[in-house]
Amino acid sequence: RMKSIAYVATVVNAYRMALDDYARRRALDMEYILPPILSGELGRASHRPYTTGFALGGVAANIQATASADYVTDAAIGAVVLAYDASKHMAHIEQRNKFLDGDVLSILSPGDLGRSFSVSGIWNEDYEPVKSTPHPRERLMIGCAEPLLPGDILRIIPEKKT
C-alpha cells in the first residue's frame, strides 16, 4: 500500500534512532531496552492496530487484529517546512491540514524527537496575518522559536480526551 510522507518519516526516524541506540549500547556491552519515546513515536503514524502475530507463539485468534480495519493515529501532518529564517524565527511552510495561530505543533526531524512549539503568528505570502490555515498546499509563514530544517514535518497532536 502507498504510505504518506508522514508515515514513512515517522517510522524510518524511529527505527533509525532505535538501531543507532542499539548499536551504541551493544558496543558498550550494555543491555538494550527500547526507549518508550520511540515506541510511542510509532503510534503517531497512521496504522492499523498492532499485534504480535506469530512472534510470541500467538494463537489464531490473536494473530490478526480483525475487530476493525480502521486506521489509528495520534497525529496529523500540519505542514512541511520549506525554509527557516533563524534571525526572524520564521518558517516558510506548505500547509497540509488546518491548524490555528497559537496551536502547538510537534516537530518531526531526522534524529530528533520530542520538540514542539506554539505557533506565534501566521502570514500569507503577501505578509498579511491570517488566523488559520484552511487551504491545503497553501504556502505560508509561521512564527516559530524552535530551529527547523527544510523537509521537517510539523504535526498536529490532538489533545487526549479524558
C-alpha positions in Angstrom: 0.0 0.0 0.0 1.0 3.6 -0.6 2.2 5.3 2.6 2.2 9.1 3.3 5.4 11.1 3.8 4.4 11.5 7.4 4.2 7.7 7.9 7.5 7.0 6.2 9.3 9.8 8.0 7.9 8.7 11.4 8.7 5.0 11.0 12.1 5.5 9.5 13.1 8.1 12.1 12.1 5.9 15.0 13.7 2.7 13.6 16.9 4.6 12.7 17.2 6.1 16.2 16.4 2.6 17.7 19.1 0.9 15.6 21.7 3.6 16.4 21.0 3.3 20.1 21.1 -0.5 20.0 24.5 -0.4 18.2 25.9 2.1 20.7 24.7 0.1 23.7 26.0 -3.2 22.3 29.4 -1.7 21.6 29.5 -0.8 25.3 28.2 -4.3 26.2 25.0 -2.8 27.7 21.6 -4.3 27.6 19.2 -2.6 25.1 15.8 -1.6 26.2 13.6 0.3 23.6 13.0 3.8 25.0 9.2 4.4 25.4 9.5 7.6 23.4 10.5 5.6 20.3 7.6 3.0 20.6 5.3 5.9 21.3 6.5 7.7 18.2 5.3 4.8 16.1 1.8 5.4 17.4 1.9 8.8 15.7 2.0 7.2 12.3 -1.4 6.2 10.8 -1.6 2.4 11.1 -4.0 -0.5 11.8 -4.0 -1.9 15.3 -0.7 -3.8 16.1 -0.5 -7.4 17.2 2.5 -9.7 18.0 1.3 -12.1 15.3 3.3 -15.3 15.4 6.2 -13.7 17.3 5.1 -14.8 20.7 3.5 -18.1 19.7 0.2 -16.5 19.2 -3.0 -18.4 18.8 -5.1 -18.0 15.7 -7.5 -15.5 17.4 -4.6 -13.2 18.4 -2.5 -13.3 15.2 -4.5 -10.5 13.4 -6.4 -7.5 14.7 -9.7 -8.3 12.9 -12.1 -6.3 15.1 -11.7 -3.3 12.9 -10.0 -2.3 9.6 -9.9 1.3 10.7 -6.6 3.1 10.9 -5.3 4.5 14.2 -3.3 7.7 14.5 -2.1 10.1 17.2 -1.2 12.9 14.8 -2.0 14.6 11.5 0.5 16.3 9.3 0.0 20.1 9.6 2.7 21.3 7.3 6.1 20.7 5.7 8.9 23.2 6.3 10.3 24.7 3.1 12.8 27.1 4.8 13.6 28.6 8.2 14.9 32.1 9.0 16.6 31.8 12.4 17.2 35.5 12.6 13.4 36.2 12.3 12.2 32.9 13.9 10.0 32.4 10.9 9.3 29.2 8.9 8.1 29.2 5.3 5.8 26.2 5.1 3.4 24.3 2.8 0.2 23.6 4.8 -1.3 20.1 4.7 -4.1 20.2 7.4 -5.8 23.0 9.2 -4.2 24.5 12.3 -4.6 27.8 14.1 -2.4 30.6 15.4 -1.5 29.5 18.9 -1.8 25.8 18.3 1.0 23.5 19.5 2.8 21.6 16.7 5.2 18.7 17.1 8.4 18.7 15.1 9.4 15.6 13.2 13.1 16.0 12.1 15.7 13.3 11.3 17.3 12.0 14.5 15.2 14.2 16.7 12.1 13.6 18.9 10.1 15.4 21.5 10.3 19.0 20.3 7.2 21.1 19.9 6.3 24.8 19.7 3.3 27.1 19.8 2.6 28.8 16.5 3.2 32.5 17.1 1.6 34.1 14.1 0.6 33.0 10.6 1.1 35.1 7.5 0.2 34.5 3.8 2.8 35.1 1.1 1.7 38.7 0.9 2.7 39.0 4.6 -0.9 39.6 5.6 -1.7 38.0 9.0 -4.2 35.1 9.0 -5.7 33.2 11.9 -5.8 29.7 10.5 -4.6 27.5 7.6 -7.8 26.2 5.8 -6.4 25.8 2.3 -4.4 22.6 1.6 -1.0 23.1 0.0 -1.1 26.9 0.7 2.3 28.4 1.3 2.5 30.4 4.4 4.9 31.8 7.0 4.6 31.0 10.7 6.4 32.3 13.8 8.5 29.5 15.4 11.2 30.0 18.0 12.4 26.3 17.6 15.0 25.9 14.8 13.7 23.9 11.8 15.2 22.3 8.8 13.7 22.2 5.2 11.7 19.0 5.0 10.8 18.9 8.7 7.2 17.8 9.2 5.0 19.7 11.6 2.4 17.5 13.2 -0.9 18.4 14.8 -1.2 16.3 18.0 -4.8 16.2 19.2 -5.4 16.7 22.9 -6.3 13.4 24.7 -9.9 13.4 25.8 -10.4 12.1 29.3 
